[in-house]
Amino acid sequence: MHKTLKDKITTADEAAALVQNGDVIGASGFTQAAYPKVVPPAIARRARRFHERGEPFQVVLFTGASTGDELDGELARAQAISRRYPYQSHPDMRHAINSGDVAFADLHLSHVSHYVRCGFLPRPTVAIVDAVDVTPDGKIYLSTSGGSTATYLQMADRIIIELNRHFGPALGAFHDTFTPAPPPRCSNIPIYSVLDRVGEPFVQVDPNKIAAIVECDLPDSTSPFKPLNDVSRAIAANIVDFIKHEQKMGRMPKGLPYQSGVGNVANAVLTALSQDPDMSPFSLYTEVIQDALFSIIDNDKLVAASCTAMLFSPEGQSRLHREMPALKEKVIIRQQEISNHPEVVRRLGVVSMNTALEFDIFGNVNSTHVMGAKMMNGVGGSGDFTQNCYLPIFMAPSTVRDHTISTLVPMVTHTDHSEHATKIFVTDQGLADVRGMSPVARARHIIQKCAHPLYRDLLTDYLEYGLRHAPAKHTPHVLGKAFDFHLRLQKDGSMLPK
Amino acid sequence: MHKTLKDKITTADEAAALVQNGDVIGASGFTQAAYPKVVPPAIARRARRFHERGEPFQVVLFTGASTGDELDGELARAQAISRRYPYQSHPDMRHAINSGDVAFADLHLSHVSHYVRCGFLPRPTVAIVDAVDVTPDGKIYLSTSGGSTATYLQMADRIIIELNRHFGPALGAFHDTFTPAPPPRCSNIPIYSVLDRVGEPFVQVDPNKIAAIVECDLPDSTSPFKPLNDVSRAIAANIVDFIKHEQKMGRMPKGLPYQSGVGNVANAVLTALSQDPDMSPFSLYTEVIQDALFSIIDNDKLVAASCTAMLFSPEGQSRLHREMPALKEKVIIRQQEISNHPEVVRRLGVVSMNTALEFDIFGNVNSTHVMGAKMMNGVGGSGDFTQNCYLPIFMAPSTVRDHTISTLVPMVTHTDHSEHATKIFVTDQGLADVRGMSPVARARHIIQKCAHPLYRDLLTDYLEYGLRHAPAKHTPHVLGKAFDFHLRLQKDGSMLPK
């Protein structure tokens, strides 16, 4: 290592001492992939020392998306966060947000870097990033995720690098880092196929801004994938049947890439697509690549994959280690503004598949708020893709919590994706294709195809009551009854009447 | 006129006889600009004759957006429409939709042509278009709007042309018609500045598909603009102050083009921008150009304007007639999928200004549904722009109907634009800039800046009640009380308590 860099090597606690009360941290990390793991716990310790002395210590935290316990968990428990952008999923951070202790602004992930650069959001003062390599002239090579790290590095005054030896510097070459020029002097994003490289494999920074380098050797702290359950399998089978049908009808060209949300259901769908003998090889243009990538490869179905994060189970990470040269030929990691960019998503014709928290009979989707009030994780990239993709598919188990909650409700308590954009709904019960339908036709079709039998009559009753009593029959809502399902759940613990 | 075309000249009634029960009509027209005015009333007469004989006669109607009485009005009154796409604003059509007689699917306007070409929506069988010229080899020159007309012409089996002599063939040269290639074999939309021409000034069709030509000489049936009222003036002044402030702070580069919704408030805002001595000349990249264009020109402030429709008052139409050569240098008419295209809107950094029907304290916007049930007009292009623009601004009078309705409510009854995308809210009371704020911070700021004083305490009471009683404090909604404003309005005729 070059002397100028060697001189910057320090401990986590010394690096944390560079972070002051009121700082705005821009951290790497998108899901459990490539968030800093060593310095944040030291910042949490520092915050606790301040608080014990009765002194304030809180920072604003930007990341790519959710992160793991060492960042979101530690800092939330230390009460060291005042504001959080743009997504999270850690139980302690979620609790702090829903208690009103952390001000959380939940943003479309393609907008974050752009808004930071435009000065619409607080400017990151300190960037803390997980990196696989750094050069004396300021080239930083990122690890398993792109996130919004390039923008945070470029905007920050001080840079703290966690130089993580775990995957080795070869991982850096997965990245393609491209920052669009600001409007009005803008160019296009010249990505015309999934693997097109349009930027550099590193982020260039002023080397004088690198304030500290902390060495470590840590994998991403991920969990093994849960075995598939019947509900996930049923949802996946419904989607595979639909895609094959659409391809046969000529409405879905075979070269369209897929985007798939994060989690077990999304993983199950891609695995099922790869296992189907009638499916041609396909590409992913997505936010997060999970272990399904390996099923697709093993079934000889992978053409190419673009993402902003590789979220692999511990077993998947070992495989990444072993097969890095081969994977590098077919997988690219981008900044999240490019993985989710409307221009590219629309151009490539991405088929988008995301999970709904709840959806309503008229086709509106809630991805974020339990009972309209409690933040779950955030809207993430679901809006970027839903609004701009070739065809958006939303999926959910028809019921959860032992049938006490129907994910299909009369009216969603928060709308993240409106009836104007949504098209296809899938549960374990079936698939509703509501393209071109009016709200009432949609309601009948969604109830018939997607509702759990326990809830079918209740949902139909609401629709029929509305058609008799609502102020209009276009979307026949009756506001005094629209949340009856939710109010019953709140009062009696079930959406089903006693 | 060439003989092959001359032979196709016929009467409106003969042309209407080419339309059969069950046909899918793709018509030109975007607002009152360039919709067919002669053949649709003949189709309405034909429908009535069928109905009098007890025979069915209904068609599906696609247009660019809303149209005037001769199309939406006549066909709605004749009960000749079964399904309507993708936008409307005629009272009789609206009544038919809200009575449940017409199935209306309300779509983002940038999606329509694409979805029609992909086979997601019924295929137009008959195209009926207002045109200023047609050539024997099938070049059709459109009139005052682009809409989705190119796609309808290309997909339809039969084409009926209303050859409208009113503006003369020179108007055709305003158009730039470009159809993106279907994914996955797609290219970019090579528009890098407002006036870039990327297509042809005509729509090329197979001349054999031209089934009838009906000659006419009719202006667009528009109304004069209403004189500005104090509320519009106050909203406009708030927006002008804000834009000047943002420019000064370096957060809004001066070359960014503006998009502005349809109507008197939008017209007032653009007029006020052009009258401000401190504003540099600017461009429009918008859906509909209204008479404000002439104020901008007269104040020496017009750089360039791109639209999909020129909706001018009768006086404005006369001026278009007189000044056509000069206007042609600075104004371009595109198909609506390009005027509203996410790729171009994001690239150019469009500043978007649209009217909200109602909005809520947490920043969600309802553009479409009265009481969550009754369709007003449709979402139009507001979603295309809000999701992809540089900065979205929503505006509304703080109250309507003699203060009995507050446009700012605890919870919107339908969400067209969610809190994840919205940023700036403006009423006659003031302007709330909620960039980067959490929902609760947004609520306090929006109430303080935008609420009418009559409603300020009621809105604050809801927020404070939620902070005490909601299931979570992130977005402290209490579902049993969220629609109290609306239920009071329904019961007592006012959102204010008795």
Interface residues (C-beta under 8 A of the other chain):
Chain A: R83 Y85 I97 N98 S99 G100 A103 F104 A105 D106 L107 H108 H111 Y115 C118 G119 F120 L121 P122 P182 P183 P184 R185 C186 S187 N188 P190 Y192 S193 M249 G250 R251 P253 G255 L256 P257 H341 P342 E343 R346 R347 L348 G349 N364 H369 V370 M371 G372 A373 K374 M375 V379 G383 Q387 N388 Y390 L391 M411 T413 H414 T415 D416 S418 E419 H420 A421 K423 R435 G436 M437 S438 V440 A441 G466 L467 A470 P471 A472 K473 H474 T475 P476 H477 V478 L479 G480 A482 F483 H486 L487 Q490
Chain B: R83 Y85 I97 N98 S99 G100 A103 F104 A105 D106 L107 H108 H111 Y115 C118 G119 F120 L121 P122 P182 P183 P184 R185 C186 S187 N188 P190 Y192 S193 M249 G250 R251 P253 G255 L256 P257 H341 P342 E343 R346 R347 L348 G349 N364 H369 V370 M371 G372 A373 K374 M375 V379 G383 Q387 N388 Y390 L391 M411 T413 H414 T415 D416 S418 E419 H420 A421 K423 R435 G436 M437 S438 V440 A441 G466 L467 A470 P471 A472 K473 H474 T475 P476 H477 V478 L479 G480 A482 F483 H486 L487 Q490
